[in-house]
């Protein structure tokens, strides 16, 4: 085999190895970091209008509840929330707390099942804290 053919084959092998390495190291979706304790903190500017601020607070509280639920699951990689974050059923409570009913499908010992959680989040200076989180019978 001539030197130019060997060089061409070598270049092809090196390029193929680089392409495989890039795909192997590429992220496969969002990398969500959840805190071990404390409220979930997501950087986002607070809206100025009262209606937008209430929606903002509700979304943050629902997000904190979802993080707490994911932390409580044995196999969080199988969890799929039924509603979009903005459509999570909620009730405004006294003191600025929000209560949510959150439905998800997640794998347990018997397979993929529907699960329902009741979560109450309360505002803190640094974010939202989970006041209570219980699993209820799925609907």
C-alpha positions as CSV (number, residue, x, y, z in Angstrom):
1,X,0.0,0.0,0.0
2,X,1.3,3.4,-0.9
3,X,2.2,6.1,1.6
4,X,-0.6,8.4,0.5
5,X,-3.3,5.6,1.0
6,X,-1.9,4.9,4.5
7,X,-2.0,8.6,5.3
8,X,-5.6,8.9,4.1
9,X,-6.7,5.9,6.1
10,X,-5.0,7.3,9.2
11,X,-6.7,10.6,8.8
12,X,-10.1,8.9,8.4
13,X,-9.5,6.8,11.5
14,X,-8.5,9.9,13.5
15,X,-11.6,11.9,12.3
16,X,-13.9,9.0,13.1
17,X,-12.4,8.7,16.6
18,X,-12.9,12.4,17.2
19,X,-16.6,12.3,16.0
20,X,-17.3,9.3,18.3
21,X,-15.7,11.1,21.2
22,X,-17.7,14.3,20.6
23,X,-21.0,12.3,20.5
24,X,-20.0,10.3,23.6
25,X,-19.3,13.5,25.6
26,X,-22.2,15.5,24.3
27,X,-24.9,16.3,26.9
28,X,-28.1,14.2,26.5
29,X,-30.7,16.7,27.8
30,X,-30.9,19.2,30.6
31,X,-28.6,18.6,33.5
32,X,-30.8,19.4,36.5
33,X,-29.0,19.8,39.8
34,X,-31.2,19.5,42.8
35,X,-30.1,20.6,46.2
36,X,-29.9,18.1,49.0
37,X,-31.7,20.3,51.4
38,X,-33.4,23.7,51.4
39,X,-35.4,25.5,48.8
40,X,-34.9,25.2,45.1
41,X,-33.3,28.4,43.7
42,X,-33.7,29.4,40.1
43,X,-32.4,32.7,38.8
44,X,-35.1,34.7,37.1
45,X,-36.1,38.4,37.3
46,X,-39.2,39.2,39.4
47,X,-42.0,40.8,37.3
48,X,-43.3,44.2,38.5
49,X,-47.1,43.9,38.0
50,X,-49.0,42.2,40.8
51,X,-50.7,39.6,38.4
52,X,-47.4,38.7,36.8
53,X,-45.7,38.5,40.3
54,X,-48.4,36.1,41.5
55,X,-47.9,33.9,38.5
56,X,-44.2,34.1,38.9
57,X,-44.4,33.1,42.6
58,X,-46.8,30.3,41.9
59,X,-44.5,28.9,39.2
60,X,-41.5,29.0,41.5
61,X,-43.4,27.3,44.3
62,X,-44.7,24.6,42.0
63,X,-41.1,24.1,40.7
64,X,-39.8,23.7,44.3
65,X,-42.5,21.1,44.9
66,X,-41.5,19.2,41.8
67,X,-37.9,19.2,42.9
68,X,-38.9,17.9,46.3
69,X,-41.0,15.1,44.7
70,X,-38.1,14.1,42.4
71,X,-35.8,14.0,45.5
72,X,-38.3,11.7,47.2
73,X,-38.5,9.1,44.4
74,X,-36.4,6.0,44.3
75,X,-36.1,6.1,40.5
76,X,-36.6,9.8,39.5
77,X,-35.4,9.1,36.0
78,X,-38.7,7.4,35.2
79,X,-40.9,10.2,36.4
80,X,-43.1,12.1,34.0
81,X,-45.3,14.9,35.3
82,X,-48.8,14.9,33.9
83,X,-49.4,18.6,33.7
84,X,-47.2,21.3,32.4
85,X,-45.6,23.4,35.2
86,X,-47.9,26.4,34.6
87,X,-51.1,24.2,34.6
88,X,-50.4,22.5,38.0
89,X,-53.6,22.8,40.1
90,X,-53.0,25.2,43.0
91,X,-54.7,27.0,45.9
92,X,-53.3,30.2,47.5
93,X,-53.1,29.7,51.2
94,X,-52.7,32.2,54.1
95,X,-49.3,33.8,54.5
96,X,-48.4,33.5,50.9
97,X,-48.1,29.7,50.8
98,X,-49.3,27.7,47.8
99,X,-50.8,24.2,47.9
100,X,-50.5,22.0,44.8
101,X,-51.9,18.6,43.7
102,X,-49.2,17.2,41.4
103,X,-49.8,14.1,39.3
104,X,-47.0,12.1,37.8
105,X,-46.3,8.7,36.3
106,X,-43.3,7.0,37.8
107,X,-41.9,3.4,38.0
108,X,-42.2,1.5,41.3
109,X,-41.7,-2.1,42.2
110,X,-44.8,-3.2,40.1
111,X,-44.2,-1.1,37.0
112,X,-45.2,2.4,35.8
113,X,-48.0,3.8,37.9
114,X,-49.8,7.1,38.4
115,X,-49.0,8.9,41.6
116,X,-50.4,12.0,43.2
117,X,-48.6,14.3,45.6
118,X,-50.0,17.1,47.8
119,X,-47.4,19.7,48.4
120,X,-47.4,23.0,50.3
121,X,-44.7,25.5,49.6
122,X,-44.0,28.6,51.7
123,X,-42.0,31.7,50.7
124,X,-38.6,32.2,52.2
125,X,-36.1,35.0,51.8
126,X,-33.9,32.8,49.6
127,X,-36.6,31.0,47.6
128,X,-39.4,28.5,48.4
129,X,-39.3,26.0,51.2
130,X,-41.5,22.8,51.3
131,X,-43.8,23.0,54.3
132,X,-45.4,19.6,53.6
133,X,-45.2,16.9,51.0
134,X,-47.4,13.8,51.1
135,X,-48.3,11.1,48.6
136,X,-52.1,10.6,48.2
137,X,-54.0,7.8,46.5
138,X,-53.8,8.3,42.7
139,X,-57.0,9.3,41.1
